[in-house]
Amino acid sequence: MNYLIFDNDVYYDLDGKTGRVPKGDIQAVFKGSTMEASVAVIDTLQKQVAAPEKSSSKKDEVIASIFTGEYLTQSEQIAENLFQVIAVEKPKINEVYKSLGFENVRLLVPYGIALREFLKNNNIALDNKRIVFLDHLGDQVLLTIFHNEVFTTPRRLSNVLKQITRELMRSQENYRSLNKTEAEIAFLIVTNSKEIIDEIVSSGLEIKENIIFVQDPYPVLSGLRQGKFSMHYLLPEQFIRLRKLKEAKKRVFKLGVMAGVLTFLLILLLGILSMNKTASMRLKNLQLEEASSNEALKRAYLTKYKDILRSQNKVDFPYFLNLFLKALPPEYKVESITIRNLSSGRYRFEAIVSLEAKDRPFAKMNLPAAFKQAGVENILIKDNPGLRVTLDIF
C-alpha cells in the first residue's frame, strides 16, 4: 500500500521511499509499483453539531444541512449527541480520483484525521492542554490545533521562521477567543522541525520543556500507515457505480446459488438412487429433528404468552406472536421474543432474529399489516447479520 498527501504537490511514501513530486508527475512515481494508495487532503472545513444519535434519519438530516454547495462531507461522533462534520470541496476529491483512478484510491481522509492518528500512535495527547502541531511540509508549515478528537482547519504558513512565531501567537489568541473557558487554555507545541523549536524558544513565546520534537518528515503519511479510519470520501457518481456493482454481484450470486442448488439437487437425486434405506432414513431423521426443534421453540413462545394472556386478558399477545412467526422466513433463526409492559395499557413487542449462516442470501422480511408501525433495525449477532423488530402495542 502507498501513502500520499495530495496538495499542490504530492508527498508520498511508496514502500518506505518518501519524497515530493508535482501533481502532474505522480504517474511517473508509481512506475513499476502498484498505484493502490491511502490519501490525505489538506484543505477541509470542520463544524461541531448537535444531533440525535439514536435517530439515524434525523441525525443524517441535520448533518447534511451543515454544509451546502460543492462540498462532500463525512462525520464522526465526538460526544453524546455531538458530531464533528468535516467537509472537502468536491472538485478536490474529484481531482484525487482523476489523478489516481477510482479503483486505486483505497482510503481518502482529511489531513487532520491522519495527523490525529499519528498523535495517538505516538501517545501525544493531553486532556488539560491543546496540542498545536506545526508540520514542516516542503516550502510551507501547516498549523493545526487539536483538543481530544476535535481539530481546526489546517492553516498554511510561510517557511519564514519569524513569521511562523507571529502566526503561532495569533492562532493561539484566536483559539482562546473562540473557545472561552473558565480556566486559561494552555497549549503544548509539537513539531517536526528543530529550527522552528529554536525560533520559538529564542522568541520567548514558549519554553523548551513545553515543546515536543517528532523526528518524522511526514507525520501524516505515518498516520495513514498506522491508523484506523472510519471515514472515506466518495463522489456521488461513485456511490451509483458501487450500487450497480453491488446489484450485479447480487445477481451473479443469485445465479450461482441457483446453479449450486440445481447441482446439489442433481447430486442428491443421484445419491438417493444409490443410497441404501438406512442412510436415507438417517437423512430424513436429521431434517425432521431440525424442523421439530424450530416448531418446539415456536410452541414454547406460544405457551409462554398464552399464560400471559390468561393473567392479563387485555391484549391478544398470541395473535401478534403468531403473525410474526408465520411471516418469518425459514432461513432466520429466532434469538429471542419478548413482550413487556411499558406503562398502563401499553406493551412493547421485541423480536431478535439472525441469519444462521453468513453465506446464505438475506431474504427480505415482509411483516403483516399488524406490524405496519414496527421498527426494523439491522444488527450483528455473533458476527452474523440479524434484525431487531420492535412494535408498541396499545
ROVOLUM-293756 format. One record per residue: x, y, z of N, C-alpha, C in turn; residue in one letter. Coordinates in steps of 0.2 Angstrom, whole numbers, padded with zeros to 4 digits, always signed. Layout:
BEGIN
XYZXYZXYZa/...
// end
This chain:
BEGIN
+0004-0006+0000+0000+0000+0000+0004+0006+0000m/+0003+0011-0004+0006+0018-0004+0002+0023+0000n/+0006+0028+0002+0003+0033+0006+0004+0040+0003y/-0001+0044+0002+0000+0051-0001-0003+0057+0003l/+0000+0063+0002-0003+0069+0004-0004+0072-0002i/-0011+0073-0004-0012+0076-0011-0014+0084-0010f/-0009+0088-0012-0009+0095-0012-0007+0098-0018d/-0005+0104-0018-0002+0107-0024+0004+0103-0027n/+0007+0100-0023+0012+0095-0024+0010+0088-0021d/+0012+0083-0022+0010+0076-0019+0016+0074-0015v/+0015+0073-0009+0020+0070-0004+0019+0062-0004y/+0024+0058-0004+0022+0051-0005+0027+0047-0001y/+0024+0041+0001+0028+0036+0004+0026+0029+0000d/+0031+0027-0004+0030+0021-0008+0035+0016-0006l/+0032+0011-0002+0036+0006+0001+0042+0008+0005d/+0041+0013+0009+0046+0016+0013+0050+0021+0009g/+0049+0022+0003+0053+0028-0001+0049+0034-0001k/+0051+0040+0002+0047+0046+0003+0050+0051-0001t/+0046+0056-0003+0048+0061-0007+0042+0066-0009g/+0043+0071-0013+0038+0076-0015+0039+0076-0023r/+0033+0077-0026+0033+0077-0033+0027+0082-0036v/+0028+0086-0041+0022+0089-0044+0016+0085-0045p/+0010+0087-0045+0004+0083-0046+0005+0080-0053k/+0007+0084-0058+0007+0081-0065+0012+0075-0066g/+0017+0074-0062+0022+0069-0062+0020+0063-0058d/+0014+0063-0055+0013+0057-0050+0013+0051-0053i/+0011+0050-0060+0011+0044-0063+0018+0041-0063q/+0023+0045-0065+0029+0043-0065+0032+0040-0059a/+0030+0042-0053+0032+0040-0047+0030+0033-0046v/+0024+0031-0048+0022+0024-0047+0024+0019-0052f/+0029+0021-0057+0031+0017-0062+0035+0011-0059k/+0032+0005-0060+0035-0002-0058+0032-0003-0051g/+0027+0000-0049+0024-0001-0042+0016-0001-0043s/+0013-0004-0038+0006-0003-0038+0003+0004-0036t/-0002+0006-0039-0005+0013-0038-0010+0013-0032m/-0011+0007-0029-0016+0007-0023-0013+0012-0018e/-0017+0016-0015-0015+0021-0011-0020+0024-0006a/-0018+0025+0000-0022+0029+0005-0020+0036+0005s/-0025+0041+0004-0023+0048+0003-0026+0052+0008v/-0022+0058+0009-0025+0063+0014-0025+0070+0010a/-0030+0073+0011-0031+0080+0008-0031+0085+0014v/-0028+0091+0012-0026+0096+0017-0032+0101+0019i/-0035+0103+0013-0040+0109+0014-0047+0106+0016d/-0049+0107+0022-0055+0105+0025-0058+0110+0029t/-0065+0109+0030-0068+0114+0035-0072+0109+0040l/-0072+0111+0046-0075+0107+0052-0080+0111+0055q/-0085+0108+0057-0090+0111+0062-0093+0106+0067k/-0094+0108+0073-0097+0103+0078-0105+0104+0078q/-0108+0099+0078-0116+0100+0078-0119+0095+0082v/-0124+0097+0086-0128+0093+0090-0133+0089+0086a/-0134+0083+0086-0139+0079+0083-0141+0073+0087a/-0147+0070+0086-0149+0064+0090-0146+0058+0087p/-0141+0055+0091-0138+0049+0089-0142+0043+0088e/-0148+0043+0092-0152+0037+0092-0157+0037+0086k/-0158+0042+0083-0162+0043+0077-0158+0044+0071s/-0156+0039+0067-0152+0039+0061-0154+0044+0056s/-0161+0044+0054-0163+0048+0049-0163+0056+0051s/-0165+0057+0057-0164+0064+0060-0157+0067+0060k/-0153+0062+0062-0145+0064+0063-0143+0065+0056k/-0144+0061+0051-0142+0062+0044-0144+0068+0041d/-0151+0070+0043-0154+0076+0040-0150+0082+0043e/-0149+0082+0049-0145+0088+0052-0138+0089+0050v/-0135+0083+0049-0128+0083+0047-0127+0086+0039i/-0132+0083+0035-0132+0085+0028-0133+0093+0027a/-0137+0096+0032-0139+0103+0031-0133+0108+0033s/-0128+0105+0036-0122+0109+0039-0118+0113+0033i/-0117+0109+0028-0113+0112+0023-0117+0112+0016f/-0118+0117+0013-0121+0117+0006-0117+0119+0001t/-0119+0117-0005-0114+0119-0011-0110+0113-0013g/-0104+0115-0016-0100+0110-0019-0095+0107-0013e/-0098+0103-0008-0094+0100-0003-0097+0093-0002y/-0092+0089-0001-0093+0082+0001-0091+0081+0009l/-0096+0078+0013-0095+0078+0020-0094+0071+0023t/-0091+0071+0028-0091+0065+0032-0091+0067+0040q/-0094+0063+0044-0095+0065+0051-0092+0059+0055s/-0091+0061+0062-0089+0057+0067-0092+0059+0073e/-0093+0054+0078-0096+0056+0084-0091+0058+0089q/-0091+0063+0092-0086+0065+0097-0088+0066+0104i/-0095+0065+0105-0098+0065+0112-0105+0063+0111a/-0108+0062+0117-0115+0060+0116-0119+0066+0113e/-0123+0063+0107-0127+0068+0103-0123+0074+0100n/-0116+0073+0099-0112+0078+0096-0108+0075+0091l/-0107+0078+0085-0104+0076+0080-0099+0081+0077f/-0094+0079+0074-0089+0083+0070-0090+0082+0063q/-0092+0087+0059-0094+0086+0052-0088+0089+0048v/-0085+0086+0044-0079+0088+0040-0080+0088+0033i/-0079+0094+0030-0081+0095+0023-0075+0096+0018a/-0075+0093+0012-0070+0094+0007-0073+0096+0001v/-0070+0101-0003-0073+0103-0009-0073+0098-0014e/-0079+0097-0017-0080+0091-0022-0075+0091-0027k/-0073+0097-0030-0068+0097-0036-0061+0094-0033p/-0059+0095-0027-0053+0092-0024-0053+0085-0024k/-0059+0082-0021-0060+0075-0021-0060+0072-0028i/-0063+0075-0033-0063+0073-0040-0056+0073-0043n/-0052+0078-0041-0045+0078-0044-0041+0072-0041e/-0042+0070-0035-0038+0064-0032-0040+0058-0036v/-0047+0057-0037-0049+0051-0041-0047+0051-0048y/-0047+0057-0051-0045+0058-0058-0037+0056-0059k/-0033+0059-0054-0026+0058-0055-0024+0050-0054s/-0027+0047-0049-0025+0040-0047-0029+0035-0050l/-0036+0036-0052-0040+0031-0054-0044+0029-0048g/-0051+0028-0049-0056+0026-0044-0054+0020-0040f/-0052+0015-0044-0050+0008-0041-0044+0008-0037e/-0040+0013-0038-0033+0013-0034-0034+0017-0027n/-0039+0021-0026-0039+0025-0020-0043+0021-0015v/-0039+0018-0011-0042+0013-0005-0045+0017+0001r/-0042+0023+0002-0044+0027+0008-0043+0034+0006l/-0048+0039+0007-0047+0046+0006-0050+0049+0012l/-0045+0053+0016-0047+0056+0023-0044+0063+0023v/-0047+0067+0028-0044+0073+0029-0037+0073+0032p/-0033+0078+0031-0026+0078+0034-0026+0078+0041y/-0031+0082+0044-0032+0082+0051-0033+0075+0055g/-0037+0071+0051-0039+0065+0054-0032+0060+0054i/-0029+0060+0049-0022+0056+0048-0017+0059+0053a/-0017+0065+0054-0012+0068+0059-0014+0066+0066l/-0021+0066+0067-0023+0064+0074-0021+0057+0076r/-0022+0053+0070-0019+0046+0071-0012+0045+0073e/-0008+0049+0070-0001+0050+0072+0000+0051+0079f/-0003+0056+0081-0003+0059+0088-0005+0053+0093l/-0010+0049+0091-0012+0044+0096-0007+0038+0096k/-0005+0036+0090+0000+0031+0090+0007+0033+0093n/+0008+0039+0094+0014+0041+0097+0013+0043+0104n/+0007+0042+0107+0005+0044+0114+0006+0051+0115n/+0004+0055+0111+0005+0063+0112-0003+0065+0112i/-0005+0065+0119-0012+0068+0120-0012+0070+0127a/-0015+0076+0128-0016+0079+0135-0023+0081+0135l/-0026+0080+0141-0033+0082+0142-0033+0090+0144d/-0028+0092+0148-0028+0098+0151-0024+0104+0146n/-0022+0101+0140-0019+0106+0136-0021+0105+0128k/-0021+0110+0125-0022+0109+0117-0016+0108+0114r/-0016+0104+0109-0010+0102+0105-0009+0106+0099i/-0004+0110+0098-0003+0114+0092+0002+0111+0088v/+0000+0108+0082+0005+0104+0078+0008+0109+0072f/+0014+0110+0072+0017+0114+0067+0021+0109+0062l/+0018+0107+0056+0020+0102+0052+0025+0105+0046d/+0031+0105+0047+0036+0107+0041+0035+0103+0035h/+0031+0105+0030+0030+0101+0024+0032+0105+0018l/+0038+0103+0016+0041+0106+0010+0042+0114+0011g/+0039+0118+0007+0040+0125+0007+0035+0129+0011d/+0031+0125+0015+0026+0128+0020+0026+0124+0026q/+0023+0128+0031+0021+0125+0038+0014+0125+0039v/+0011+0119+0041+0004+0118+0042+0003+0119+0050l/-0002+0123+0052-0003+0124+0059-0010+0121+0060l/-0010+0116+0065-0017+0113+0067-0017+0112+0074t/-0023+0114+0077-0024+0114+0084-0029+0108+0086i/-0027+0104+0091-0031+0098+0092-0033+0098+0100f/-0039+0097+0101-0042+0096+0108-0046+0089+0108h/-0043+0084+0110-0046+0077+0110-0047+0075+0103n/-0053+0074+0101-0055+0072+0094-0056+0078+0089e/-0057+0084+0092-0058+0090+0088-0052+0093+0086v/-0052+0095+0079-0046+0099+0077-0048+0105+0072f/-0044+0109+0071-0045+0115+0067-0043+0114+0060t/-0046+0118+0056-0044+0118+0049-0036+0120+0049t/-0032+0116+0045-0025+0117+0045-0024+0124+0041p/-0020+0128+0045-0018+0135+0042-0011+0134+0039r/-0011+0137+0033-0004+0137+0029+0000+0143+0031r/+0006+0142+0033+0011+0147+0035+0017+0147+0030l/+0020+0153+0029+0026+0153+0025+0032+0149+0029s/+0037+0148+0026+0043+0145+0029+0047+0150+0033n/+0045+0156+0033+0049+0161+0037+0049+0160+0044v/+0054+0159+0048+0054+0157+0055+0050+0162+0059l/+0052+0169+0058+0049+0174+0062+0042+0175+0061k/+0040+0174+0055+0033+0174+0053+0029+0168+0056q/+0032+0162+0057+0029+0157+0060+0027+0158+0067i/+0032+0161+0071+0031+0163+0078+0025+0168+0079t/+0025+0173+0074+0020+0178+0075+0013+0174+0073r/+0013+0170+0068+0006+0167+0067+0004+0162+0072e/+0009+0159+0075+0008+0154+0081+0004+0158+0087l/+0007+0164+0088+0004+0168+0094-0003+0170+0092m/-0004+0172+0085-0010+0174+0083-0015+0169+0083r/-0013+0163+0081-0018+0157+0081-0020+0155+0088s/-0015+0155+0093-0017+0154+0100-0022+0159+0103q/-0021+0165+0101-0026+0170+0104-0032+0170+0101e/-0033+0168+0094-0039+0167+0091-0043+0161+0094n/-0039+0156+0095-0042+0150+0098-0045+0151+0104y/-0042+0155+0109-0044+0157+0115-0051+0161+0115r/-0051+0165+0110-0057+0170+0110-0063+0166+0107s/-0062+0161+0103-0067+0157+0100-0069+0151+0105l/-0065+0149+0109-0067+0144+0114-0065+0146+0121n/-0070+0150+0124-0069+0153+0130-0071+0148+0136k/-0066+0147+0140-0067+0143+0146-0066+0146+0152t/-0068+0144+0158-0067+0147+0165-0059+0147+0166e/-0056+0141+0164-0049+0141+0166-0045+0143+0159a/-0039+0146+0160-0035+0148+0155-0033+0142+0150e/-0034+0143+0144-0032+0137+0139-0024+0137+0138i/-0021+0131+0140-0014+0130+0139-0013+0126+0133a/-0007+0127+0130-0005+0124+0124+0001+0120+0124f/+0002+0114+0121+0008+0110+0120+0009+0110+0113l/+0016+0112+0111+0018+0113+0104+0021+0107+0102i/+0019+0104+0096+0023+0098+0093+0025+0100+0086v/+0031+0098+0084+0033+0100+0078+0039+0095+0075t/+0040+0095+0069+0045+0090+0066+0051+0094+0063n/+0051+0100+0066+0057+0105+0064+0061+0108+0070s/+0067+0106+0070+0071+0109+0076+0072+0117+0075k/+0072+0119+0069+0073+0126+0068+0067+0130+0070e/+0061+0127+0070+0055+0130+0072+0056+0131+0080i/+0058+0125+0083+0058+0125+0090+0063+0130+0093i/+0069+0131+0089+0074+0136+0091+0071+0143+0091d/+0067+0144+0086+0065+0151+0085+0059+0152+0090e/+0055+0148+0092+0050+0149+0097+0053+0150+0103i/+0058+0146+0105+0061+0147+0112+0065+0153+0112v/+0069+0155+0107+0073+0161+0107+0068+0168+0107s/+0062+0167+0104+0057+0172+0104+0054+0173+0111s/+0055+0168+0115+0052+0169+0122+0044+0167+0122g/+0042+0164+0117+0035+0163+0117+0033+0156+0121l/+0038+0152+0121+0037+0145+0125+0044+0143+0127e/+0044+0139+0133+0050+0136+0135+0051+0129+0132i/+0057+0127+0131+0058+0121+0128+0055+0115+0131k/+0053+0115+0137+0050+0109+0140+0043+0109+0138e/+0040+0114+0135+0033+0114+0133+0033+0113+0125n/+0038+0110+0123+0038+0109+0115+0041+0101+0114i/+0037+0098+0110+0039+0091+0108+0042+0091+0101i/+0047+0087+0100+0050+0087+0093+0049+0079+0091f/+0046+0079+0085+0045+0072+0082+0049+0071+0076v/+0053+0066+0076+0058+0065+0071+0055+0061+0065q/+0050+0065+0062+0047+0062+0056+0046+0067+0051d/+0049+0067+0045+0047+0072+0040+0040+0072+0037p/+0037+0067+0038+0030+0066+0035+0025+0063+0040y/+0023+0066+0046+0019+0063+0051+0013+0061+0048p/+0010+0064+0044+0003+0062+0041+0003+0056+0037v/+0009+0055+0033+0010+0048+0030+0011+0043+0035l/+0014+0044+0040+0014+0039+0046+0008+0037+0049s/+0004+0043+0050-0003+0042+0052-0007+0038+0048g/-0007+0039+0041-0011+0035+0036-0009+0028+0037l/-0002+0026+0038+0000+0019+0038-0002+0016+0044r/-0002+0019+0050-0003+0016+0056-0010+0016+0059q/-0014+0021+0056-0020+0022+0059-0026+0018+0057g/-0031+0019+0061-0038+0015+0059-0043+0021+0058k/-0046+0020+0052-0051+0025+0050-0058+0023+0049f/-0063+0027+0050-0070+0025+0050-0073+0030+0044s/-0069+0034+0040-0072+0038+0035-0068+0037+0029m/-0072+0038+0023-0069+0038+0017-0073+0042+0012h/-0070+0047+0008-0074+0051+0004-0075+0048-0003y/-0081+0048-0005-0083+0046-0012-0087+0051-0016l/-0086+0051-0022-0090+0055-0026-0097+0052-0027l/-0103+0057-0028-0109+0054-0029-0110+0049-0034p/-0106+0050-0040-0107+0045-0045-0104+0039-0044e/-0099+0039-0039-0096+0033-0037-0100+0028-0033q/-0105+0032-0029-0110+0028-0025-0114+0025-0030f/-0116+0028-0035-0121+0025-0040-0117+0019-0043i/-0111+0020-0045-0107+0014-0048-0106+0008-0043r/-0105+0010-0037-0104+0005-0032-0111+0001-0031l/-0117+0005-0031-0123+0002-0030-0124-0003-0036r/-0123-0001-0042-0124-0005-0048-0119-0011-0048k/-0113-0010-0045-0109-0016-0045-0111-0021-0040l/-0114-0018-0034-0117-0022-0029-0123-0026-0031k/-0127-0023-0035-0133-0026-0038-0131-0032-0043e/-0125-0030-0047-0123-0035-0052-0120-0041-0048a/-0116-0040-0043-0114-0045-0039-0119-0050-0036k/-0125-0046-0034-0130-0049-0031-0134-0054-0036k/-0134-0051-0042-0137-0056-0047-0133-0062-0049r/-0126-0060-0049-0122-0066-0050-0122-0071-0045v/-0123-0068-0038-0123-0073-0033-0129-0077-0033f/-0135-0074-0035-0141-0077-0035-0141-0083-0041k/-0138-0081-0046-0137-0086-0052-0133-0092-0049l/-0127-0090-0045-0123-0095-0043-0127-0100-0038g/-0131-0096-0033-0135-0100-0029-0139-0105-0032v/-0143-0102-0037-0147-0107-0041-0144-0112-0044m/-0138-0111-0047-0134-0116-0051-0132-0121-0045a/-0130-0118-0039-0127-0123-0034-0133-0127-0032g/-0139-0124-0031-0145-0128-0029-0147-0134-0034v/-0147-0132-0040-0148-0137-0045-0143-0142-0045l/-0137-0140-0045-0131-0145-0044-0132-0150-0038t/-0134-0147-0033-0135-0150-0026-0141-0155-0027f/-0146-0153-0030-0152-0157-0031-0150-0163-0036l/-0146-0162-0041-0145-0167-0046-0140-0172-0042l/-0135-0170-0038-0131-0174-0034-0135-0178-0029i/-0140-0174-0026-0144-0178-0021-0148-0183-0024l/-0151-0181-0030-0155-0186-0033-0151-0193-0035l/-0145-0191-0038-0141-0197-0040-0139-0201-0033l/-0138-0197-0028-0136-0201-0022-0141-0205-0019g/-0148-0202-0019-0153-0205-0016-0154-0212-0020i/-0153-0212-0026-0154-0218-0030-0149-0223-0028l/-0143-0221-0026-0138-0226-0024-0138-0228-0017s/-0141-0223-0013-0140-0225-0006-0145-0230-0003m/-0143-0233+0002-0147-0239+0005-0152-0236+0009n/-0157-0240+0011-0163-0237+0015-0161-0234+0022k/-0156-0237+0025-0153-0234+0032-0151-0227+0031t/-0147-0226+0026-0144-0219+0025-0149-0214+0023a/-0154-0216+0019-0160-0212+0018-0164-0210+0024s/-0165-0215+0028-0169-0214+0034-0165-0209+0039m/-0159-0210+0039-0155-0205+0044-0155-0198+0041r/-0155-0197+0035-0155-0190+0032-0162-0187+0034l/-0167-0191+0033-0174-0189+0034-0175-0187+0042k/-0172-0192+0046-0172-0190+0053-0169-0184+0055n/-0163-0182+0052-0160-0176+0054-0164-0170+0052l/-0167-0170+0046-0172-0165+0043-0178-0164+0048q/-0181-0170+0050-0186-0169+0055-0184-0166+0061l/-0178-0168+0064-0176-0166+0070-0175-0158+0070e/-0172-0156+0064-0172-0148+0064-0178-0145+0064e/-0183-0148+0060-0190-0145+0059-0193-0145+0066a/-0192-0151+0069-0195-0152+0076-0193-0147+0081s/-0186-0145+0081-0183-0140+0085-0186-0134+0084s/-0187-0131+0078-0190-0125+0077-0197-0124+0079n/-0201-0130+0078-0208-0130+0080-0208-0130+0087e/-0204-0133+0091-0204-0134+0098-0203-0127+0101a/-0198-0123+0098-0196-0116+0100-0203-0112+0099l/-0206-0112+0093-0212-0108+0092-0217-0110+0097k/-0218-0117+0098-0223-0119+0103-0222-0116+0110r/-0215-0116+0112-0213-0113+0119-0215-0106+0119a/-0214-0102+0114-0216-0095+0114-0223-0094+0115y/-0227-0098+0111-0234-0098+0111-0237-0099+0118l/-0234-0105+0121-0237-0107+0128-0235-0101+0133t/-0229-0098+0132-0227-0093+0137-0232-0087+0137k/-0234-0085+0131-0238-0079+0130-0246-0081+0131y/-0247-0087+0130-0254-0089+0132-0255-0088+0139k/-0250-0090+0143-0250-0089+0150-0251-0082+0152d/-0247-0077+0149-0248-0070+0150-0255-0068+0149i/-0258-0071+0143-0265-0069+0141-0270-0071+0147l/-0269-0077+0150-0273-0079+0155-0273-0074+0161r/-0267-0072+0162-0267-0067+0168-0269-0060+0167s/-0267-0058+0161-0269-0051+0159-0273-0051+0152q/-0279-0052+0152-0283-0053+0146-0285-0046+0143n/-0280-0042+0141-0281-0035+0139-0279-0035+0131k/-0273-0038+0130-0270-0038+0123-0269-0045+0120v/-0271-0046+0114-0270-0053+0111-0263-0054+0109d/-0259-0056+0114-0252-0057+0113-0251-0063+0108f/-0254-0068+0109-0253-0074+0104-0254-0072+0097p/-0259-0067+0096-0261-0065+0089-0255-0062+0086y/-0251-0057+0090-0246-0054+0087-0240-0059+0086f/-0239-0063+0091-0234-0068+0090-0235-0073+0085l/-0241-0075+0084-0242-0080+0078-0241-0076+0071n/-0243-0070+0071-0242-0066+0065-0235-0066+0063l/-0231-0064+0068-0224-0063+0067-0220-0070+0065f/-0222-0075+0069-0218-0081+0067-0220-0084+0060l/-0226-0083+0058-0229-0085+0052-0225-0081+0046k/-0224-0075+0047-0220-0071+0042-0213-0072+0042a/-0210-0075+0047-0203-0076+0047-0200-0081+0042l/-0196-0079+0038-0193-0083+0033-0189-0089+0036p/-0189-0095+0032-0186-0101+0036-0179-0100+0037p/-0175-0096+0033-0168-0095+0035-0166-0091+0041e/-0171-0088+0044-0170-0084+0050-0171-0089+0056y/-0167-0087+0061-0167-0090+0067-0169-0086+0073k/-0174-0088+0077-0176-0083+0082-0172-0084+0088v/-0169-0078+0090-0164-0077+0096-0168-0076+0102e/-0173-0072+0102-0177-0070+0107-0184-0066+0105s/-0189-0067+0109-0195-0063+0108-0198-0061+0115i/-0199-0055+0116-0201-0053+0122-0207-0048+0121t/-0212-0048+0126-0217-0043+0126-0217-0040+0133i/-0216-0034+0134-0215-0031+0141-0220-0025+0142r/-0222-0024+0148-0226-0019+0150-0222-0012+0150n/-0224-0007+0146-0220-0001+0146-0224+0004+0151l/-0230+0004+0151-0234+0008+0155-0241+0005+0155s/-0246+0009+0158-0253+0006+0159-0256+0006+0152s/-0257-0001+0151-0261-0002+0144-0256-0002+0138g/-0250-0001+0139-0245-0001+0133-0240-0006+0134r/-0238-0010+0129-0234-0015+0129-0229-0014+0123y/-0223-0017+0124-0218-0017+0118-0216-0024+0116r/-0217-0026+0110-0216-0032+0107-0209-0031+0104f/-0204-0035+0106-0197-0035+0103-0195-0042+0101e/-0193-0043+0095-0190-0049+0092-0183-0048+0089a/-0179-0053+0091-0172-0053+0088-0171-0059+0084i/-0170-0058+0078-0168-0064+0074-0162-0064+0070v/-0159-0069+0068-0152-0069+0065-0153-0074+0059s/-0148-0072+0054-0147-0077+0049-0142-0082+0051l/-0144-0088+0050-0140-0094+0053-0133-0094+0050e/-0132-0093+0044-0125-0093+0041-0124-0087+0036a/-0118-0085+0036-0116-0079+0033-0117-0080+0025k/-0116-0086+0023-0116-0087+0015-0123-0088+0012d/-0128-0087+0016-0135-0088+0014-0137-0081+0012r/-0142-0081+0006-0144-0074+0004-0149-0071+0010p/-0149-0065+0011-0153-0062+0016-0159-0060+0013f/-0164-0064+0015-0171-0063+0012-0175-0057+0016a/-0178-0053+0012-0182-0048+0015-0188-0050+0019k/-0189-0048+0025-0195-0050+0029-0201-0045+0027m/-0206-0048+0025-0212-0045+0024-0217-0046+0030n/-0217-0040+0034-0221-0040+0040-0228-0040+0038l/-0233-0043+0042-0240-0042+0041-0242-0035+0043p/-0249-0034+0041-0252-0027+0042-0252-0025+0049a/-0252-0029+0054-0252-0028+0061-0246-0025+0063a/-0240-0026+0059-0234-0024+0061-0232-0018+0057f/-0237-0014+0054-0235-0008+0050-0231-0003+0053k/-0232-0002+0060-0229+0003+0063-0222+0001+0067q/-0221-0006+0065-0215-0009+0069-0208-0005+0066a/-0203-0005+0070-0197-0003+0069-0192-0009+0067g/-0189-0009+0062-0184-0014+0060-0177-0011+0059v/-0173-0014+0063-0166-0012+0064-0161-0018+0062e/-0156-0016+0058-0151-0021+0056-0146-0021+0062n/-0144-0027+0064-0139-0028+0069-0135-0034+0068i/-0129-0035+0072-0125-0041+0071-0126-0045+0077l/-0126-0051+0076-0127-0056+0082-0122-0062+0081i/-0117-0061+0085-0111-0066+0085-0108-0066+0078k/-0107-0060+0075-0104-0059+0068-0109-0061+0063d/-0115-0063+0064-0120-0064+0059-0125-0059+0058n/-0127-0057+0052-0132-0052+0051-0139-0054+0055p/-0142-0049+0057-0148-0050+0061-0153-0044+0061g/-0159-0045+0063-0164-0039+0064-0167-0039+0071l/-0168-0033+0073-0172-0031+0079-0179-0028+0077r/-0184-0031+0078-0191-0029+0076-0194-0027+0083v/-0196-0021+0083-0200-0018+0089-0207-0015+0087t/-0212-0017+0091-0218-0014+0090-0222-0012+0097l/-0224-0006+0097-0228-0004+0103-0235-0006+0102d/-0238-0009+0107-0245-0012+0106-0249-0008+0112i/-0254-0005+0110-0259-0001+0114-0265-0005+0115f/
// end
